[in-house]
Amino acid sequence: MARMSRTASRSKARAASRLAAVQALYQHEMEATPIPALIHEFRQHRLGATIEDVEYAEADVDFFDDIVKGTSARIGEIDLAIEGKLASGWTLARLDKPMKAILRAGTYELIARADVPVGAVITEYVDVADAFYDRREKGFVNGLLDGIAKQVRE
């Protein structure tokens, strides 16, 4: 029983990390905040905090750091993978910034985090998309990340 609750707790912490990572990557794109400063800000003021009566879940800080730093470090490779799955005539520039942040973080996990099952990555980022978008966009995230998973995870 304790093991199950630890797994559920870890899963909830990772979900919080993913949402925070998407928010940090979005902020980085909007304001060009340097990654080390962003990570510091999120660690000090957002992860596990209560802001404007919204309680942020306790996050897996190391997992958050890895997604943000890893996505930033491998942005060229990640963007190529995403662009390779966009419909003809579409470019990354046509996607809005929250969508880019979601797809980039999800793609990073698929490329670099073989320890995380494909199904978990896709489901979690569809859930993150749910915080920002309606059903159509969630389907887009699902389909695009599934296509990338088939390419990068044999």
N, C-alpha and C positions, 0 to 999 in steps of 0.2 A: 504494500500500500504506500509506504513512504517513497519507494522508488517511482511509482506512478506520479505522485504529487511533485517530486523533484523534476521529472521529465516535463510535466505540465508547466511548472514554474520556469524551467529553462526555455520552453517553447514560447511562453508569454514574454520572457525577457528578450528573446531573439526577435519576436514580432515587434516589440518596442524599439529595438535596435535598428531594425529595417526601416520603420517609419521615420525615426530620427535621422537615419543616414540619408534617406530621400530628401528630407527637409534641409539637411546640411548641404547636400549636393545642389539643391535648388538655390539655396542662399549663395553658395559659391558662384553659381552661374549668374545670378542676378547682380551681386555686389562685388564679385571678384575677391571675396574675403579669402585670405590665404588659408590653406588647409589646416596648418597647426593652430592658427587662431580660432578657426571654426570648431575644431575638436575641443579645444580648451573651453570655449564658450558653451558648447553643448554639455560637456562634462560638469562644468561648474554651475550652470544655470538652468538646464533643461531636463537632462536625464534623471528621472525619478522625482522631479520637482512638481510643485503646484503653481500654475501660472494662470491668472485670471479665473480662479475657481475650477480650472481643469487640472486634474491630477494625471501627470505623465507616469506611465508604468515604469517600474525599475527595469533598466535595460542591461544587457550584457555588454559592458563597456568595451571589452577587448574586441568583441564581434563588431560593434559599431565602428570602432577605430579601423578595423581591417576593411570593412566595406568602403568607408570614406577614403582612406588612404589608397587602398587598392584600386578603386574605381578611378581616382584621380591619376594615379601612376600609369594605368593601362588604358587611358581614355581613347587613344588612337585605335588600338586593337578592338576595344569595345564598340566604338562608333562604327568601325568597318563592319563588324558582325551585325549590328543593328541595321545599318544601311543595306546590307546584303539581303535582309529579310523584308524590307519595305516594298510596297507595291511599286510597279514601274511608274516613273515620273515623280515619286515621292523622295524627299531627302530629309535628313535629320533636322535641317533648318525649318522645315514646315511643321514640325511637332512643337507643341507648346512646352515651356520649361518644366512644369511638373511631370509631364509624360516622359520627357527626356531623362529626368532624374530617376524615375521609376524603372525605365528600361535599362538605363546604364547600371544601376545598382543590381538589378536582377541578372543582367548579362555578366557582370563581374562575378557574381556568385556561381553562375553556371560554368564560367571559364576557370575560375581560380579556387573554388571551394568544393572539390570533389567529395569532401566529407559530408556535404549537405545533399540529401536526395533531391533529384530533379523535381519530383512532385511537390516537395516541401517548398522549394524555391518558387515555383510557379504559383502555387496556392497562396503563399505569403504575399507576393507582389500583386496578385489579383486583389487580395484583401487591402493592400496599401492603396491601390488604384480606387477601390471602393470609397476611400476617405475623400477623394478628389473628384470622382467622375461617376457617370451613369453606366448602365449595363453595356452599351456599345463599346465604350473605351475599355471596360474590364475584359471583354472578349478579345479586343485588340491586343492587350497586354498578354493574355493567355496564349493566343495564337502566335504572337511574335516570339515570346520566350520559349514556347514549345518548339518552334522552328530552330531557334538558336541551340536549344538543348540537343536536338537531333544531330546538329552539326558538330557541336563541341564535346558531347559526351557519347562515346561509341557504345 
